[in-house]
């Protein structure tokens, strides 16, 4: 395929999966800055609820009245923080970004199966992100019904200020997001099925590709439920239907005439997407982690086959456990029992994955650079976060802990810890492939240590605040005597959050600085085995000059091999260190 | 497009054809889940509420059902004729399909009009809400199918027999479009049964 020459076709309206991947990564990080700043505003409020911030009032007069955050803005901030981080940061950077960048390279293809669809996916995705940001500037402000958009709060335009135009904009943005994400997922599945290089059997695919493949299949099957829900919610909001509006609802002293619907129906539809979405985000982080661990332990990963099957099994189970988010919704105890049992069943494949990761370290020759450190940090987050999940997956314990900060702490270690650590590990690892330069190692290490320690200080403490009974989504705890004991913890969490936030600014500086000034490196600085490392950095348009032939699995490392301790998947011949 | 013609175009083209069919297959998987989600909502909304009131649907919708099923059969005949390289017959059957498709759309519009005239609109009852949304969504997907078949029709009219490139260009939208069209015909039968017999 010929390479386009004009700047516009080459870097802006590009059909090249690598450019599209980087576009997604940059867009995702831009959104992360917005989502991250929102979390800092939330922490300022929770840490020091009575302190006045005149500077914030100057910057955001509608959000800060008399220097203190307005309660309506607090609701909008938590809603938008959750939405942006889950859908527009992790989904974009990790799944759409790295999925696009890595899948064709690692299966030995020249591009995605449908490059035009891929470009459309990015541009629709960008519009979706911009529409979501726009919600802050419409009358009434951004959506405020939580990232789960539960009706009737989200269905009645007059419920709270954010339930007005902001909620409609939220739904429009999510609809565009689903279209964009479906296009990417379709491309990943089609590429894996139809474009693998000769010799790249399914069981020779790197874990990274496996995890993107499973995540994409899950996305394709789970997202339509939210599409259906969003269409019905839009009709409830604008066409007078009553899919989700219950009978006898009174708003502002007036009886809402429309009714008879079921708010629980929305919860089922939302969580039929929402829970698999967690796996859509986490599985790629786990898959990537296996590949990075192998390069930094210089040995094959432990239990490749069983890890692949465990990811598939956990993906399948992840599709049928959504009700565990609804234990307190008044569901039948039999349903609760089913959802508890199926949720706890997931611990089996997930524990297998965790053990495989730990086993991958055993006997390895650990040579740690920043990507390897983040890979280790991920295992730690996965263990700690998963441990909290054991309590929440059990209906008996969850009824006590539901909607407390225990839940907030838990999911920030999993969906906000495992995925973010996977994202950072991937950035530090593949940055040299993208730009031909290394990121600064010292800054990387500082970034790792502050982020890891900070994460634990913030989110473990939140577990304990939750055990003390602090409910999530509350604007301030001052009015409740029993919550006065959490004031110091909240202040402590907020200080830790500011420090972690500062470390992320350092990461962004490192990323941009290294693009232009980073140390130039050769094509394979980590001496890794997957196909992309056999290409120049950055790889040329069309990737492979001649279609590659794959001769071995991706984990041909030997901890005792000295300088020649690895063999790339494309290397032919028997004279290489064979380890498995 | 006979097998010999395909092989003349090389393995890359064969792979591309496979990919396009695969892409449509994956897309149909997500559409199945979309209508599956609506179906479960239909069951839940219907079984948990006091205000469910079934609306009377016009009986000519069954005739319309027959129209879309026959259009599916005629499209299959067109596809098989195209595959065998008999482009005249393919053109006739494809033309028949397009006429039947327009007839179906006409029937669909008439059904909406009929309900409207009877004073039934989207928010009238939960059953009418589902009827309008599901048939509307089905129609949107049908439009995509019609666009593909339209492209196929234009290319079949200009196809040069025994030119593998031209034959492939005519056959591909017909073949991929047929996947979508058969699916939508089956989906329609499912929807009409759900909306009438389980109202």
Interface residues (C-beta under 8 A of the other chain):
Chain A: X113 X114 X117 X182 X186 X189 X190 X193 X194 X195 X220 X221 X222 X223 X224 X225 X227 X228 X229 X231 X232 X235 X239 X240 X241 X242 X243 X247 X258 X259 X260 X261 X262 X264 X265 X268 X269 X272
Chain B: X15 X18 X19 X22 X23 X26 X27 X29 X30 X31 X33 X34 X36 X37 X38 X40 X41 X44 X45 X48 X49 X50 X51 X52 X122 X123 X126 X129 X133 X137
